Amino acid sequence: MEEVLTSFATNLEDEKATCETFSQAQLEKESRKKGDEAVDLCRAQFKDQTSPKEFEVRSVKVDGDKATAEVSVDGENSEVQLVKEDGDWKVSGT
């Protein structure tokens, strides 16, 4: 699980890899599109992003196929929701 969080936060320059860390449901919710259209919009959104200078996973609480992670991004604390999708952990909300 920490791997997907770290990949999400530290690979923002690679929009394909970044979008693969999101659940399909999250992509569709954010874009209001379905399937590949949602993925394409995600890639366009992250095209010129840069990764934070500092990233740390502070804690993770798992409840079945859902989890909540407390993270620190450039000194700011936030919460990230995750869900298990096809056996892999994916970001489902921030």
N, C-alpha and C positions, 0 to 999 in steps of 0.2 A: 504494500500500500504506500509506503514512503517513497518507493520508486516512482509510482505514477505522479505523486505530488511534486517530487523533485523534477521529474521530466516536464511536467506542466509549467513549473516556475522558471526553470533554467534553460529551456529550449524555445523561448518565444520567438527567436529569430527564424526558427524552422516551423512555419505555420502548419505544415502537414503533420509533423510530430505533435505539435501543440493540440491541434484539433482531434487527434486520435486519443488524447487523454480524456476527452469529454464523452459522456454517455450520449447515445443517439437521441434519447428523450430530451436531454439538456440542449443539444444542438437545435432540435426542432422547436423547443419551447422558446429559446432566445431568438431564433430567426423567423419563427412562424412559417417555416417551410418544412417540407418532408424530404426524407431520403438524401440523395446526392445534392439537391439544392441547398439543404441545410449545411452540409459539409462544405460546399463551395463558398457559401456566405461566411462561414467560420474562417476559412482560409483567407478570404479577402480582408476580414476584420483584423487578423493577426499578421498581415503581410509586412508591415513596417514596425512591429513591436520590438522592444529590446528587453532582455531579461533583467531582473532586479540584481543589484550588487550583492545583497545578502538575502538568504532564504534559509529558514529553519523550521522543521516540523517539531512542534513543542509537545504535542500529545495526540493520541488517536484513541477514540472509543468506538468499538465495533459492536453492532447489534444485528446479528444475522448477516443479511446481504446489504446492510446499510452501515455507514460509518460517518463519524464527524471528526475532523482533524482541526486542531488549533495550530496555526502557523504564524510565523513572523516573516514579513516581507519588508526589507529595508527598514527594520525597526518598528513597523506597524503590525499589531496583532490582528488576525482575522480568523474566521472560521470557514472551513471548506467541507461541503457535504460530498460523500462518495457513495456509489452504489456498485454492486457486483453485476456485471453484464457479460454474459457468455463466459463466466469463470474469471474475468479480469476486473480489477477495480478501476472505476472511471469517475471523473469529477462530475457531480450532478448538480452542483450549485455552490455559490460563494456568498 
